[in-house]
């Protein structure tokens, strides 16, 4: 074992030479199997390190082990990623369970032949992509931050998110998203982006990177070299970005360049083809010209490159045993979630033993991973305790979250000053369950309005539309909450029917601002960029005039509303 007396925590190590020497001594003691294991970040079912309830799922799902503990023993993995669907993080959140899981995993790692702390990651972007839910603080997502136009709030939200993640033992956030959403039809990014302006995305993205890292959590910008102009979801297909190099430099790459200059810890690759950067037809994840030529050599990034999940359809362009090998040859350091872990692990080992990949190349990646773990203080082995959980959902965190949400609500149409709603008004709130009509109705009712509610399916039926029209006759105003209306024609038909009544109709798009493009014009139109409780509270506050809307549209809605649009209520 190498000695660890030198200060390598990241907060006070003495110099680069000491750090490099420490890493080289560490590498000299590691077997090839241990080194390759450091390059894997996998997902495992379970609520505890040895959870017997999930053994069958793990064995049947390509992991080749029964639980987390066996994954550490068999593959020497460098990290894990947590999800809700596999039992790691419950909904609602059980903070003690997640902290115990994280601490238990680190204790197992510490007892290995060479103790190396684990990267424990999750996707806590905010808004619609957030694995950690209440009682932790739920922050609005990126496009809401884009509408609020405040790097200071973006930085605060990231710092507070990082504090809460650290209390749970999560030391790596796969965020922020730096994709510039210039395509209204983008099915995978959308409101996960800060907006369509590269400068805005760069400013808010860098603010979040610094916020996470200021609190000791590893930030990971994604999805390089930019997933913002696609109409294919890389989970289910292979998108092609047709931008020329000049457009890529001006739009897609600009936020990543800013993040690299700011010292971001990690960059996640995209499963997208970019012919202007590599005409081989390979996705960026497997492209040496993109990962090594562009990201490493041209942009000067010397941190950790992590792939997007290797089980996604966009990565399935080669036989499964070739994908992890080609990702490493392209320049990746960490292989995220290969669908068959044993196959991928053995494929990489075999490639090294055959000389296709040199052990020196493996050492380069492992050195970057170890350096990152040192820089973020993981080798101090300071695990969070029960008292640290008091930071979750703290009042000052919730206040910042509400401030962001209040500042994000964007009013785009207010014909006849239908808003704010008058005190004592009779209001019908109608919309699909996902869009939060019941929650919104309770918030409006608590503010003195007479509210009735009709909850529909995501694609309202003819009977539901008829019932909405019938109930509208008893209301002074109708509020319709929509959710990705372009994908559900029944929502468009519902708004059309209601717009044909005598009552004024206010539409609140609770996810996609582009809903306006497929809906008929109504008296009022607002955007929340998310359907989380904090955003619905903000919507209610704006609807009744408790808050004057101040959000500015961070994207263009073609033919209707320009970038930067946003109305305010007139002064009383």
C-alpha positions in Angstrom: 0.0 0.0 0.0 1.2 3.5 -0.7 1.6 5.8 2.2 -1.1 8.5 2.5 0.5 10.9 5.0 0.8 13.6 2.4 -2.0 16.2 2.3 -3.9 15.0 -0.8 -7.4 16.0 0.3 -7.7 18.7 -2.3 -7.9 21.5 0.2 -4.3 21.8 1.1 -2.1 19.4 -0.8 1.4 20.8 -1.3 2.1 20.8 -5.0 1.5 19.0 -8.2 4.7 17.0 -7.9 3.6 15.5 -4.5 0.2 14.7 -5.9 1.6 13.0 -9.0 4.1 11.0 -7.0 1.3 9.9 -4.7 -0.8 8.7 -7.6 2.0 6.9 -9.2 2.8 5.1 -6.0 -0.8 4.2 -5.8 -1.0 2.9 -9.4 2.2 0.8 -8.8 0.4 -1.2 -6.1 -2.8 -1.8 -8.1 -3.5 -4.9 -10.2 -4.9 -4.5 -13.7 -8.2 -5.7 -12.5 -8.3 -3.1 -9.8 -7.4 -0.3 -12.3 -10.0 -1.3 -14.8 -12.6 -1.5 -12.1 -12.0 2.1 -11.2 -13.2 3.0 -14.7 -16.7 1.5 -14.1 -19.7 3.3 -12.6 -22.7 0.9 -12.4 -26.2 0.8 -11.1 -27.3 -1.9 -8.7 -30.8 -2.7 -7.3 -31.1 -2.4 -3.5 -31.7 -0.2 -0.5 -28.7 -1.6 1.4 -25.3 -2.8 0.4 -26.4 -6.5 0.8 -30.2 -6.1 0.3 -31.6 -9.7 -0.2 -34.9 -8.4 -1.6 -33.3 -7.4 -4.9 -30.9 -10.4 -5.6 -33.0 -11.8 -8.4 -33.3 -8.5 -10.2 -29.6 -7.9 -10.0 -28.7 -11.4 -11.3 -31.3 -11.2 -14.1 -30.3 -7.7 -15.3 -26.8 -8.1 -16.5 -24.9 -7.0 -13.4 -23.6 -10.5 -12.7 -23.8 -10.0 -8.9 -26.5 -10.2 -6.2 -25.8 -6.8 -4.5 -23.6 -3.8 -4.2 -21.1 -5.5 -1.9 -20.5 -8.3 -4.5 -20.0 -5.6 -7.2 -17.2 -4.1 -5.2 -15.6 -7.4 -4.5 -15.9 -8.8 -8.1 -15.4 -5.7 -10.3 -13.5 -3.3 -7.9 -15.8 -0.7 -9.2 -14.9 3.0 -8.9 -18.4 4.2 -8.4 -22.2 3.7 -8.3 -25.1 5.7 -9.6 -28.4 5.9 -7.6 -31.9 5.9 -9.1 -35.4 5.8 -7.7 -36.6 2.8 -9.8 -34.0 0.4 -8.4 -34.7 1.0 -4.8 -31.6 3.1 -4.0 -33.6 6.3 -3.4 -37.2 6.1 -2.3 -40.1 8.4 -3.2 -40.7 10.0 -0.8 -37.1 10.1 0.3 -36.0 8.2 3.4 -32.8 10.2 4.2 -31.4 7.8 6.7 -31.7 4.9 4.4 -29.8 6.7 1.6 -27.1 7.9 4.0 -26.8 4.4 5.5 -26.4 2.9 2.0 -23.8 5.4 1.0 -21.8 5.0 4.2 -22.1 1.3 4.1 -20.7 1.2 0.5 -17.7 3.4 1.5 -17.0 1.2 4.5 -16.9 -1.8 2.2 -14.6 0.0 -0.2 -12.3 1.0 2.7 -11.8 -2.7 3.6 -10.6 -3.7 0.2 -7.0 -4.7 -0.4 -6.3 -1.1 -1.6 -8.9 1.2 -0.1 -10.2 3.6 -2.6 -13.3 5.7 -1.9 -16.3 5.4 -4.2 -17.8 8.0 -6.5 -21.5 7.9 -5.6 -23.5 9.8 -8.2 -27.0 10.7 -9.2 -28.9 13.0 -11.6 -30.0 15.9 -9.5 -30.6 18.5 -12.3 -33.6 20.1 -10.6 -37.1 20.3 -12.0 -38.2 17.2 -13.9 -35.0 15.3 -13.4 -34.3 15.0 -9.7 -33.8 11.6 -8.0 -33.8 13.2 -4.5 -37.3 14.4 -3.7 -39.1 15.7 -0.6 -38.3 16.0 2.3 -35.2 17.3 0.6 -35.5 20.7 -1.2 -36.9 20.4 -4.7 -35.4 23.2 -6.8 -36.9 24.3 -10.2 -35.1 23.0 -13.2 -32.7 24.7 -15.7 -35.2 26.4 -18.0 -36.9 27.9 -15.0 -33.5 29.3 -14.0 -33.1 30.5 -17.6 -36.4 32.4 -17.2 -35.4 33.9 -13.9 -32.1 35.2 -15.5 -30.0 35.1 -12.3 -26.6 33.5 -12.1 -26.6 34.3 -8.4 -29.7 32.2 -7.8 -28.3 29.4 -10.0 -25.1 29.4 -7.9 -27.1 29.4 -4.7 -29.4 26.5 -5.8 -26.3 24.4 -6.8 -24.6 25.1 -3.4 -27.7 24.1 -1.5 -28.3 21.1 -3.6 -24.7 20.0 -3.0 -25.0 20.4 0.7 -28.1 18.1 0.7 -26.5 15.6 -1.5 -23.4 15.4 0.7 -25.5 14.8 3.7 -26.8 11.7 1.9 -23.3 10.5 1.0 -23.7 11.5 -2.7 -20.5 13.1 -3.8 -21.0 13.5 -7.6 -23.9 15.2 -9.4 -24.4 14.4 -13.1 -25.4 18.0 -13.7 -25.7 20.7 -15.0 -27.0 20.2 -18.5 -25.2 22.5 -20.9 -27.1 21.6 -24.0 -28.4 24.7 -25.9 -32.0 23.9 -26.7 -32.4 25.5 -30.2 -34.9 22.8 -31.4 -38.5 23.1 -30.2 -39.0 19.4 -31.1 -36.1 18.2 -28.9 -37.7 15.2 -27.1 -35.0 14.6 -24.5 -33.5 17.9 -23.5 -36.3 20.6 -23.6 -36.7 22.2 -20.2 -33.6 20.4 -18.9 -31.7 23.2 -20.8 -31.3 26.7 -19.6 -32.5 28.0 -22.9 -31.5 28.7 -26.5 -28.9 31.4 -26.0 -25.4 30.0 -25.6 -24.2 32.9 -23.4 -27.1 32.4 -21.0 -26.5 28.7 -20.9 -22.8 29.3 -20.2 -23.4 31.9 -17.5 -25.9 29.8 -15.6 -24.0 26.6 -16.2 -20.7 27.9 -14.9 -22.6 29.4 -11.9 -23.9 25.9 -11.1 -20.6 24.2 -11.7 -18.9 26.5 -9.2 -21.8 26.1 -6.7 -21.5 22.3 -6.7 -17.8 22.3 -6.5 -17.6 25.0 -3.8 -19.5 22.6 -1.6 -17.2 19.6 -2.4 -19.6 17.8 -4.9 -18.2 16.8 -8.3 -20.0 18.7 -11.1 -20.5 16.9 -14.4 -21.5 19.0 -17.5 -23.4 17.2 -20.2 -24.0 16.1 -23.0 -20.8 16.9 -24.9 -20.5 18.2 -27.6 -24.1 19.4 -27.3 -27.5 17.6 -27.5 -29.6 20.7 -28.0 -30.6 20.4 -31.7 -32.0 16.9 -32.0 -35.4 15.5 -32.7 -34.4 12.0 -31.7 -34.0 10.9 -28.1 -30.7 9.1 -27.7 -32.3 6.7 -25.2 -34.2 5.2 -28.1 -32.2 6.1 -31.2 -29.1 7.8 -32.6 -29.5 11.5 -33.2 -27.4 13.3 -35.9 -26.4 17.0 -35.3 -26.1 18.7 -38.7 -24.5 21.9 -37.5 -21.3 23.0 -39.3 -18.2 23.7 -37.3 -18.8 27.4 -37.1 -22.3 26.9 -35.7 -21.0 24.3 -33.3 -18.4 26.7 -32.0 -20.9 29.6 -31.7 -23.8 27.6 -30.2 -23.2 24.1 -28.9 -19.6 24.2 -27.8 -19.6 27.6 -26.2 -21.0 26.6 -22.8 -18.6 23.6 -22.6 -15.7 25.9 -23.3 -16.8 28.2 -20.5 -17.1 25.3 -18.1 -13.7 23.9 -19.0 -12.2 27.3 -18.4 -14.0 27.5 -15.1 -12.4 24.2 -14.0 -15.3 21.8 -14.2 -14.5 18.4 -12.7 -16.1 16.1 -15.2 -17.7 16.0 -18.7 -20.3 13.5 -19.8 -20.4 12.4 -23.4 -23.4 12.3 -25.7 -24.6 9.4 -27.9 -24.9 11.7 -30.9 -23.3 11.7 -34.4 -21.7 15.0 -35.4 -20.4 14.8 -38.9 -18.7 18.2 -38.8 -16.5 16.8 -36.0 -16.2 13.2 -37.1 -17.4 11.7 -40.4 -17.1 8.1 -39.2 -20.7 7.8 -38.2 -19.8 6.9 -34.6 -21.5 8.7 -31.7 -19.4 11.2 -29.8 -19.0 8.6 -26.9 -17.0 6.4 -29.2 -15.3 9.1 -31.2 -11.6 9.8 -30.7 -11.7 13.0 -32.8 -14.4 14.4 -30.5 -13.2 13.2 -27.0 -9.5 13.3 -27.5 -9.0 15.7 -30.4 -11.6 18.3 -29.5 -12.3 18.0 -25.8 -8.8 17.0 -24.5 -6.5 18.7 -27.0 -8.4 21.6 -28.5 -10.4 22.7 -25.4 -7.7 21.6 -23.0 -9.9 19.6 -20.6 -7.7 17.5 -18.3 -10.5 16.3 -15.9 -12.6 13.1 -16.0 -14.6 12.1 -19.1 -17.6 9.9 -18.3 -19.8 8.3 -20.9 -23.6 8.6 -20.9 -25.3 5.3 -20.0 -23.9 2.7 -22.3 -27.2 0.8 -22.4 -28.9 3.6 -24.3 -29.9 2.9 -27.8 -27.7 5.7 -29.2 -24.6 3.7 -28.1 -25.7 0.4 -29.7 -23.7 0.8 -32.9 -21.2 -2.0 -32.3 -21.2 -5.4 -30.7 -21.7 -5.1 -27.0 -18.2 -6.2 -26.1 -16.7 -3.5 -28.4 -18.6 -0.5 -27.0 -16.6 -0.2 -23.7 -13.3 -0.8 -25.5 -14.0 1.8 -28.2 -15.1 4.3 -25.6 -11.8 4.0 -23.8 -9.9 4.2 -27.0 -11.8 7.3 -27.9 -10.8 9.0 -24.6 -13.4 8.1 -21.9 -12.3 7.6 -18.3 -15.5 6.2 -16.8 -17.9 3.8 -18.4 -21.4 4.5 -17.1 -23.9 1.6 -16.7 -22.8 -0.9 -19.3 -25.9 -3.2 -19.7 -23.8 -6.4 -19.2 -21.2 -5.4 -16.6 -19.3 -8.7 -16.6 -19.1 -8.7 -20.4 -17.8 -5.1 -20.5 -15.3 -5.6 -17.6 -13.8 -8.7 -19.2 -13.8 -7.1 -22.7 -11.7 -4.2 -21.4 -9.3 -6.6 -19.5 -9.0 -8.7 -22.6 -8.2 -5.6 -24.8 -5.4 -4.7 -22.4 -4.0 -8.2 -22.3 -4.1 -8.4 -26.1 -2.3 -5.1 -26.4 -5.2 -3.3 -28.1 -5.3 -0.9 -25.2 -2.0 -0.2 -23.4 -1.9 -0.4 -19.6 -0.4 3.1 -19.8 -3.7 4.3 -21.3 -5.6 2.7 -18.4 -3.2 4.3 -16.0 -4.0 7.7 -17.5 -7.7 7.3 -16.8 -7.2 5.9 -13.3 -4.8 8.7 -12.4 -7.5 11.2 -13.4 -10.1 9.4 -11.4 -7.8 9.2 -8.3 -6.8 12.8 -8.6 -10.5 13.8 -8.7 -11.3 11.7 -5.6 -8.4 13.4 -3.8 -9.3 16.9 -4.9 -12.8 16.5 -3.6 -11.6 15.1 -0.3 -12.9 11.6 -0.6 -9.6 10.1 0.7 -10.3 11.7 4.0 -13.1 9.1 4.5 -15.3 11.6 6.4 -18.7 10.1 6.2 -21.9 12.1 7.0 -23.8 11.4 10.2 -27.4 11.6 11.3 -27.0 15.3 12.4 -26.0 16.2 8.8 -29.4 15.3 7.6 -30.9 18.4 9.2 -29.8 20.3 6.2 -32.4 18.6 4.0 -35.3 20.8 3.2 -34.0 23.6 5.5 -36.0 26.8 5.5 -33.4 28.9 3.8 -33.1 26.3 1.0 -36.8 26.2 0.5 -36.9 30.0 0.4 -34.3 30.2 -2.4 -36.2 27.5 -4.3 -39.4 29.5 -4.0 -37.7 32.7 -5.0 -36.4 31.0 -8.2 -39.9 29.6 -9.0 -41.6 32.9 -8.4 -39.1 34.6 -10.7 -39.5 32.0 -13.4 -43.2 32.2 -14.1 -43.5 33.8 -17.6 -46.7 35.6 -18.6 -46.9 35.7 -22.4 -50.5 36.7 -23.0 -53.0 38.6 -20.9 -55.8 39.7 -23.1 -58.2 42.1 -21.4 -56.2 41.9 -18.3 -57.8 38.6 -17.4 -55.0 38.3 -14.8 -54.6 38.6 -12.0 -57.7 36.8 -11.0 -60.2 38.8 -9.0 -60.8 38.0 -5.4 -63.8 35.8 -5.0 -63.8 34.6 -8.6 -65.2 31.2 -9.4 -62.5 29.2 -11.1 -62.5 25.9 -12.9 -59.1 24.2 -12.9 -58.8 21.4 -15.5 -55.9 19.4 -16.7 -54.1 16.0 -16.6 -53.0 14.7 -13.2 -49.3 15.1 -14.2 -49.8 18.8 -14.7 -50.9 19.3 -11.1 -54.5 20.6 -11.3 -55.4 19.3 -7.8 -52.4 20.9 -6.2 -53.0 24.2 -8.0 -56.6 24.2 -7.1 -55.8 23.8 -3.4 -53.3 26.7 -3.6 -55.9 28.9 -5.3 -58.6 27.9 -2.8 -56.4 28.8 0.1 -56.1 32.3 -1.4 -59.8 32.9 -1.3 -61.0 31.8 -4.7 -64.0 29.5 -5.3 -62.4 26.5 -7.1 -63.7 23.4 -8.8 -61.4 20.9 -10.3 -61.6 18.4 -13.2 -58.7 16.0 -13.6 -58.3 14.4 -17.0 -56.0 11.8 -18.6 -52.9 13.0 -20.4 -54.9 12.7 -23.6 -58.3 14.0 -22.6 -61.2 11.9 -24.0 -64.3 13.3 -25.7 -66.3 12.6 -22.5 -63.7 14.5 -20.4 -63.8 17.4 -22.9 -67.6 17.5 -22.8 -67.5 17.5 -19.0 -65.0 20.4 -18.9 -67.2 22.5 -21.2 -70.3 21.8 -19.0 -68.5 22.8 -15.8 -67.0 25.9 -17.5 -70.5 27.3 -17.6 -70.5 27.7 -13.8 -67.1 29.5 -13.7 -66.0 33.0 -14.1 -62.6 31.9 -15.6 -61.1 28.6 -16.6 -57.5 27.7 -15.9 -56.1 24.8 -18.0 -52.9 23.1 -17.0 -51.1 21.5 -20.0 -48.3 19.0 -20.2 -46.4 18.5 -23.4 -49.5 19.3 -25.4 -47.8 18.6 -28.7 -47.7 14.9 -27.8 -51.3 14.7 -26.7 -53.9 16.0 -29.2 -56.7 15.6 -26.6 -55.1 18.5 -24.7 -55.3 20.7 -27.8 -58.9 19.7 -28.4 -59.8 20.4 -24.8 -58.4 24.0 -25.0 -60.2 24.5 -28.4 -63.5 23.4 -26.8 -63.1 25.6 -23.8 -61.9 28.6 -25.9 -65.2 28.3 -27.7 -67.2 29.0 -24.5 -68.1 32.5 -23.2 -65.7 32.1 -20.3 -62.1 33.5 -20.5 -59.5 30.7 -20.6 -56.0 30.9 -19.1 -53.5 28.2 -20.1 -50.6 27.3 -17.9 -48.0 25.2 -19.6 -46.5 23.2 -16.7 -43.6 21.7 -18.6 -43.0 22.6 -22.3 -43.2 26.3 -23.2 -43.7 25.3 -26.8 -47.3 24.1 -26.0 -48.5 27.5 -27.2 -47.5 26.5 -30.8 -50.2 23.8 -30.9 -52.9 25.5 -28.9 -55.5 28.0 -30.0 -54.9 31.5 -28.6 -56.5 32.0 -25.2 -57.0 35.1 -23.0 -54.1 34.1 -20.8 -50.9 32.0 -21.4 -48.2 31.4 -18.8 -45.3 29.0 -18.5 -43.9 27.4 -15.4 -41.2 25.1 -16.9 -42.0 22.4 -14.4 -44.9 20.7 -12.5 -43.1 20.4 -9.1 -45.0 21.8 -6.1 -42.7 24.8 -5.8 -43.5 25.8 -9.3 -47.2 25.3 -8.9 -47.2 27.4 -5.7 -45.4 30.1 -7.7 -48.1 29.8 -10.5 -50.9 30.3 -7.9 -49.1 33.3 -6.5 -48.9 34.9 -9.9 -52.5 34.0 -10.9 -53.9 35.9 -7.9 -51.4 38.8 -8.1 -49.5 37.9 -5.0 -46.4 37.9 -7.2 -46.0 40.1 -10.3 -44.7 37.8 -13.1 -41.1 38.6 -14.1 -39.9 35.5 -16.0 -38.4 36.1 -19.5 -38.9 33.4 -22.1 -35.5 31.6 -22.5 -36.4 30.2 -25.9 -38.3 31.3 -29.0 -41.8 30.0 -29.7 -41.7 30.3 -33.5 -44.3 32.6 -35.0 -45.7 33.5 -31.5 -43.3 34.7 -28.9 -39.7 35.8 -29.3 -36.8 35.0 -27.0 -36.9 37.3 -24.0 -40.7 37.8 -24.1 -42.5 38.3 -20.8 -45.3 40.5 -19.5 -45.8 42.1 -16.1 -49.0 43.3 -14.4 -49.5 47.0 -14.6 -48.8 49.0 -11.5 -51.9 49.5 -9.4 
